[in-house]
Amino acid sequence: METFHEKQRLQLCGVHALNNLFRESKFSKQVLDGIAHRLKEQTAPGSLINPHKSIWGTGNYDANVIIAALHSVHAEVVWFDHRRDVHLIPLDLLFGIIVNSSTKRFFDLWKTRHWFALTPIDGVWYNADSNLDEPQMFPTTSQLLEFLDEHRKAEAEVLLVVTPDRLKEVESKLQHDLTSPIGEPV
């Protein structure tokens, strides 16, 4: 399948995850740097270091930047509690998913975070990780949920991306399911 896919460059996985989610070059390093700068002025105006991105200017944006970028294009975000069962996620209501996982670099001596997108295309979910050569299809919903569950167990952060008209419904479904025990399917 021929589809838009940005590959990993520097520490710009946040940019790539957003663009791969939307399947177009909607965001750039300059746009996310601008968001990080505005957030720094709001949260740490006197600081010399911007806590929302890499001090080396290579990206490595935090969740606040990713969420603000999504809000800038009228997308809403529901932060999925990783203690809960992934089967509770209402996949049919989502625009996509952005995952922030922990990865080890340099012979496992250095731990860092990596953003990537999971996106539905014509009802089929794809892993649009910028470290992949091309998006990889999840042949079944069960395989997608198993993949998400592996990341959940590794304490990855999972951002459910929804359109504004579906936000209340997604929140309602997740809130309704709060009566089930954490970590167990309903």
Disulfide bonds with the S-S distance in Angstrom:
none
